[in-house]
């Protein structure tokens, strides 16, 4: 479904873009090329093809999920202005 020049100008107006006649004609050609490419991709039969999460068969190397630091919460909260039950207390922002 190709766009007309009037539709391109209307879209530019809605986007609050000021474009000249030459820019509108160039944009019309570029958008219509994109729409033709989309039509070509939609014409491909993809029945029976399993969706992929990545274009290549990539396997991530995972590290062991182990604790590497000690709990320093009491030390961090010792310098906080207000703490209650292990939580930082902050002033109310929204009334």
BELSULUR-V700282 format. One record per residue. N is the residue number from 0. PHI is phi in degrees with one decimal (NA if undefined). PSI is psi as a letter, one per 20 degrees, with the letter a starting at -180 (* if undefined). Layout:
[[N | PHI | PSI] [N | PHI | PSI]]
This chain:
[[0 | NA | n] [1 | -70.3 | q] [2 | -86.7 | q] [3 | -87.1 | r] [4 | -62.5 | h] [5 | -64.1 | h] [6 | -67.0 | h] [7 | -63.8 | g] [8 | -64.4 | h] [9 | -65.3 | g] [10 | -62.4 | g] [11 | -63.5 | g] [12 | -63.6 | g] [13 | -63.8 | h] [14 | -85.9 | j] [15 | 59.9 | l] [16 | -109.2 | p] [17 | -99.7 | o] [18 | -126.8 | q] [19 | -82.0 | r] [20 | -61.4 | g] [21 | -65.0 | g] [22 | -65.9 | h] [23 | -64.9 | g] [24 | -65.9 | g] [25 | -64.8 | g] [26 | -64.7 | h] [27 | -59.5 | g] [28 | -62.5 | g] [29 | -66.1 | g] [30 | -65.9 | g] [31 | -66.0 | h] [32 | -62.7 | g] [33 | -63.6 | g] [34 | -63.8 | h] [35 | -63.9 | g] [36 | -62.9 | g] [37 | -62.6 | g] [38 | -62.3 | g] [39 | -63.5 | g] [40 | -67.5 | h] [41 | -72.8 | h] [42 | -76.2 | i] [43 | -72.5 | p] [44 | -77.8 | o] [45 | -109.0 | j] [46 | -64.8 | p] [47 | 83.8 | j] [48 | -97.6 | p] [49 | -77.8 | p] [50 | -62.5 | q] [51 | -113.2 | q] [52 | -88.8 | i] [53 | -150.9 | q] [54 | -68.2 | h] [55 | -116.5 | q] [56 | -79.3 | n] [57 | -104.4 | p] [58 | -118.6 | p] [59 | -81.8 | p] [60 | -81.4 | p] [61 | -103.7 | q] [62 | -93.7 | r] [63 | -67.2 | p] [64 | -82.5 | n] [65 | -132.2 | q] [66 | -70.9 | p] [67 | -113.9 | i] [68 | -127.2 | q] [69 | -84.8 | r] [70 | -72.1 | o] [71 | -112.7 | j] [72 | -57.7 | g] [73 | -58.9 | h] [74 | -65.9 | g] [75 | -67.1 | h] [76 | -78.2 | i] [77 | -66.4 | h] [78 | -99.3 | i] [79 | -77.1 | q] [80 | -61.6 | g] [81 | -141.1 | p] [82 | -138.6 | q] [83 | -146.3 | p] [84 | 54.9 | k] [85 | 80.5 | j] [86 | -114.8 | q] [87 | -80.2 | p] [88 | -98.6 | p] [89 | -126.2 | q] [90 | -63.3 | q] [91 | -69.6 | p] [92 | -99.7 | g] [93 | -106.5 | p] [94 | -95.3 | *]]
